Amino acid sequence: MKFTNQSVMSEFLLLGLTDDPELQPLIFSLFLSMYLITVLGNLLIILAVSSDPHLHTPMYFFLSILSFNDICLSSTTAPKMLVNIHTQDQSITYAGCLAQTCLTLTFCGLENCLLAVMAYDRYVAICHPLRYSAIMHPGLCVLLVLCSLLTSTGHALLHSLMALRLSFGRDVEIPHFFCELAQVIKLAYSDTLINNLLVYLVGVTFFAVPLSGVIFSYIQIVSSILRISSMGGRSKAFSTCGSHLSVLSLFYGTGFGVYLSSAIIDASIKNVVPSVLYMVVPPMMNPLIYSLRNVEMKAALRTLIIGWSSLKRSSQF
């Protein structure tokens, strides 16, 4: 077995979801459709928020940032997978693999932090409604987003830079459709103790802290809602959190599934399915959840689409 370090390592091979040539067209069509739905849906959310003055609030500001992050997260993995299937070339350069790993960790981490920030926003809106405007001022909203971005970027760079010290064999085959950090570490021939400790300690801590903030926020929210005497008031308060709770359940549910599968299931190919659910499904479902469950968002999207239709008809005359 010949070994190579990062200075001479040229490329990895992404094995994808299956090596059956008959299934490749189906997988290509499925992922292309999901990617287009993800980009279009999240882009509509961003355009609706920016064009409707009624949605210029902290909640929808964070939602537009979340939608932009979902577009970036999907664009980190899906296009490369689609190109590989179309060209029948499974290779990805060493630098490209590390860059994909770093970007994936960055956008996943940013999504995790943004969901915690959105939970805090709902906590202030429901538990301190009279002070909401004073607390959630534009400066704080921008600061929370910047802190989330810096934290997630630092977390991603830590893992990526530590991966530079690893050595690999020739023709390294990754049983995945993208360069997942855990799979890359498993394929290294050098000592990976420090890398594994970082994955399980720093990684778990990074995701556990925002999750703890989410849980604390919703405990306070439920407690405040239960103190409301009228059923109408309770229903209205719960309705403002319904979309966010659905997105939270989807993100952390699939993330927990990926963690359990990697810890319990030894076969690497079986870990691909929960990773697909984690990387592809939440970015695609988030705009659908917010557009279907949120009355204000539905109205803004309807106005946006009607405006486009009117503009198109007027340009034809």
Secondary structure, 3 states (H helix, E strand, C coil): CCEECCCCCCEEEECCCCCCCCCHHHHHHHHHHHHHHHHHHHHHHHHHHHHCHHHCCHHHHHHHHHHHHHHHHHHHHHHHHHHHHHHCCCEEEHHHHHHHHHHHHHHHHHHHHHHHHHHHHHHHHHHCHHHHHHHCCHHHHHHHHHHHHHHHHHHHHHHHHHHCCCCEECCEEECCCCCCHHHHHHCECCCCHHHHHHHHHHHHHHHHHHHHHHHHHHHHHHHHHHCCCCHHHHHHHHHHHHHHHHHHHHHHHHHHHHHHHHHHCCCHHHHHHHHHHHHCHHHHHHHHHHHHHCHHHHHHHHHHHHHHHHHHHHHHC
